[in-house]
Each structure stands twice: as C-alpha cells, then as structure tokens.
Amino acid sequence: MHSAASRSPHSFLENAHLVYLGLLPALATFALLRQYGHPAPFWLFLGGTVAVSVYLAVVAHYTSPPGSVIQGVLVLLDGPLWLLASHFTAARPVLTLGFAVETFVLEGSAVWLAILWLAFTSPWPTRGQRWASAGLMLIAVGVIGALAWPYLQTAFGVGLRGFWLLAGILQAVIVRVKVLARSPRNAHDVSILYIVGGIAAWIAALSLGIVLHGE
C-alpha cells in the first residue's frame, strides 16, 4: 500500500509528461496554420504524418518513469524552461500558442536530430537502415521547419528568443541521444493507443487550422 502511494506522484508526472508531449504537435500545427496557412496542405499532411508518427513513437516508447518526484519535475520542465528564459528578454508574445510552437520545434527537432545522429554513429543499423532513417528524419525536420518558418523568422527577431530556442534544442538533442541509446520500455498496447490518438489530434488540428485561416 505504501509502495503504491509512493509511486502515485511518479505516475502522475509521467502521464502529465506524455500528455504534454503528445499534444504539442496538434497545438503547434493549429497555431501555425491558423495564422499563416500553408501553400501545399496535401504534402504537409503526408510529410507531417511521418514526422508526427515518429515523434509520438519515440515519446511513447522512451519516456521512462522518473526515478523521483524532483527528477520528474525537471524532465517535465526541461524544454519549457529554456523558452521561459526568453521572456526575461522579450515579454511580448509573437503568436497566440507561440509557446507551444517553440516547444514543439524544440522537442521535435531534438527527437529527429537524435535519431539522425544515432543512425550514423550506432553500430546496430545496417547501411540501408541508416540511409532510410536519415531520409525519414530529414523529411521530418524539413516539413516542420517549413511549417514553422514564418513564425521562426519573426521569433528570431524578438530579443534573444532565437538564442534560447537553439540552446534548448542542443541540450535536448544531447538528452535524447542518451535516452534513445537505451532499450525501449515495454508498453506496446498503450503506445499504439497513444500514437493513434496523437495522430488523430494532429490531423484534426491541421484541418481546423486550415479552415479557420481561410475565414
């Protein structure tokens, strides 16, 4: 009984971290498309589905339960703390839900760049797997980079936002490389539901953002 009670804060923090990371693609995509639209929605859908699927799969399989409550809080706030620092130099928001955009760019870039790094440094993948992984990750980075580019152009011109974003991405890549070098956790059934739910939320956000941008 005591053991179960002591684990409840850890479980809450783990679940909160998973929900937070899983909703970032949908929130960021909605904010960007609502504001800027996109010239090629069909290609965005295809490339974005690949990018978001890989992102959600990595999050689902490699987000481990925290060893302590303090560690769980630090992991949960790891990315956002870099971006919160920018508000000390530029409090003016660039865009509604802009924080979600920057956080997803940070977290997503870290996931994809870490996979790209490991594809060429890890001894496990074959040559074909290395190039396939590299190709998919470059598509993912390119799709989200193109989607977020109008926002990033504005954000980099406001105070030190660009510096904090790049610093956060660098730190997050280092963390993700270490995490992805470990074996994935065993959560197959939950992972499928998580990934499907996250993709469905992202597609809904994409559709709603495009419709509202046209109004």
N, C-alpha and C positions, 0 to 999 in steps of 0.2 A: 504493500500500500504506500509506504513511504517512498519506495523507488519510483512508483508511477507518478506520485505527486511531484517528486523532484524533477522528473523528465518533462512535465507539462509545460514549463516555460520554454524549454528547448524545442519542443514540438511546435509551440505557438510561433516561435521565432523562425523556425524552419519553414512552416507553412506560410507565414507572412512574407518571407523572402521569396518563396516560389511564386506566390500570387503577384507580388510586386514585379518580379522579373517577367512573369508571363503576360502581364497587362501592358508592359512598356511598348511592345511593337504596335499594339492597337491604338493606344493613346497618342503615340508619336505620329503614326500614319494619319490618323484622323486630323490632328492639329495641322500637319503639313499640307495635306490635300485640301482641307477646308480653307486654308489661307492662300496657297499657291496653285493648287490644281496640279495636273500632270499632262504632258503632251501625248503620252502613249500608255493609257491605262491598262491595255491588254498585256503589254510587255512588262509593265510594273507588276501586274498580277502574277505572271509566270515567274519572273525573277524573284519577286518578293516572297512567293510561296516557298521557293527553295531556301531563300535566306532565313525566313522566319522558322521554317521547319527544322533546319539545322540548329538554329539558335535555341529553340524550345527543347529539342532533343538533348542538347548539351546541358541545358539548365536542369532538365528533369533527371538526367542520369548522373550528374556530377555535383549537384548541390547536396552536400552531406549535412547531417545533423550537427549543430555546433557542439563543441566539447564543453562549453559553459555558457551561461547567460551573457557574460561580458563579451565573449568571442562572437556569439550570435548577433549581438547588437552592433559590434564593429563590422562584421561581414555584411549585415543588412545596410549599414550606412556608409560602407566603403566608397562606392561610387558617388552617391549624392553629396558627400562631404566636400569633394573636390569642386563640385559645381556650386555648392553653397558659398564657398570661399569667394566666388566671383561677385557675389552680391555686396561684398565689402568694397569692391572697386567700381561696380556698376549695378546699382539697385534697380534701374529701370528695366522692366521685363521686355524682351524682344518680341514675344508672341505668347498669347494665351496657351497654356500647356507647354510652353517652351522648355520648362524644366524636364518634362517627360521626353521631349525630343532630344535634348542634350544627354540625358541619362541613357536613353536607348542607343544613341550614337556611341556613347562611351562603352556600355555593356556589350552591345552587339559587335562593335569593332574589336573589342578585346577577345570575344569568343572566336570570331573568324580569323583574326590575325594569329591567335594562339594555335589554332588548327593548322593554319598555313605554315607556321614555324615548325610545328611538330611533324608535319608531312615530310619535311626535308631534313630534319635532324634526328627523328626517331628511327631506330633500326628495324621496326616492325613492318611498316608498309612496304609492299613491292613497288617497283618502278611505276607500273601502271596506276596503282593506288595513289602514289604520291602525286602524279600529274592530274588524276581525277579530283583528288582533294584540293589541289591548288586551283584547278579550274573552277570548281564549285565555290570556293571561298572568295576568289576574285570576282565572280559573278555577284556573290552576296554583298561584298564590300562596295562594288560598283553600283548596284541597284540602290542600296540605302544611301550611299554617298550622293548619287544623282537626285534621289528624292529629297534629301535634306540640304542639298547645296544652296538653294535660295536662302534658307534660314541661316546656314553657317556663314554665308557671306555677310549677312547683317550682324550676326552674333560676334564674329571675329573683329568687327569694328567697334564694339561696345566694351570699353575698359579692357580688362585682362581676361575676358571670357574665353577667348581662344587659347590662351596660355593654360588656364586651369583645365580646359577640356583635353588638351593634348597631354598634359601631365597626368590626368586621371586615366586616359587611355593607356599610356605607357605603364603605369603602375598596375592597372587591371590586366594587361597582357601578361605581365610577369606572374601575377597570381594565377591566371587561367592556365598558363603553361604548366605550372606546378600541379594544379588540380587535374588537368587532363592527362597528365603523366601517370596518374593513379588509375586503379581499376574502377569501373563504374559501379554505382550502388545497385542492389537488386530491388528494383521497384517497377517491374515490367508492366503490370496491369495499370497502375497509377500513371505511369509515364505515357501510355497510349492515350488515356483519357485527357491527360494534361496537354499533350501535343495537339490532339484533335480539337479540344476546347480552345486552345490558344490560337490555332489557325482559323477556326470559325470566327472568333472575336476579331482577328485581324482582317479577315475578308469583309466582315460587317462594317468595321471602321473604315476600310478602304472605300466601300460602296457609299457609305453615308458621307464621307468627306468629299467625294467627287460630286455627289448630288447637291450638297449644300454649297459647294464652291460655285456651282453653276447658277445658283439663285441670285 
